[in-house]
C-alpha cells in the first residue's frame, strides 16, 4: 500500500480522481494508532495579534 495516497494534502484529489475510495481512506485512518497522549502543546504568536497582546500586557517593546 502506498501511504502517500492517504496524505491529507492530496487524498481529496485522489478520491475525486478515483485513485482512492473513501472506504479505503477510512480504513487507513482507523488503522493508525492514537498518539495524542504523546503530543506536545505548542503556543505560538506572530503578527499584529501578538503585538497587540504585548502592548496590552504593558510591553511596548513589540515595535522591533
N, C-alpha and C positions, 0 to 999 in steps of 0.2 A: 504494500500500500504506500502510495506517495503522500506523505504527510503535508507536503507543500500545497496540495489541493485544498486542505482544510484551514489554511491560514486565513484569519479573519479579514485580512486586507484584500483577498481575492476570491473567497468562497462564494460570495453572491454572484460574481461574474461567471464562475464555473457552474453554479446551479442554473443560472439563466441560459447558459450555453449547452446544458445537458451533460456536462462532463462529470458532475457530482449530483446525486439525488439528495433531497432534504433528509430522507431516511438514512442514507449513508452518513451525512453530516451529523445528524442527531446521535447516531450510534457511536461515532468517533468522539463526540463531546462526552457522552456517557462513560466511555472507556477511560477518560482521563482521570487521574487521581485528584482529590480535593486537597490542594496545598495551601489553602487560605490561612491555616494556622501558622504557616511559615512566612507569611507575607510581612514586610516591614512597612510601617506607616511613614509616609514622607510628607513634609509640608514644604510648599514652595511659594515664593512670592516674586512677582515681576510686574513691571509696567505701572500704569497710573494708579491702579488699585493699591499696590504695595506702597507707593509713595504716599498716597492718602492715608494709609494705615500708620506710616511712620510719623506723619505730621500730626495725626490725631493723638498719637502716643506722646507728643511733645518732642519728637526727634526731627528737627527741621534740617538735619544734615543729609536728607534723602535727595538733595538737589544735585549731588555729584554724579 
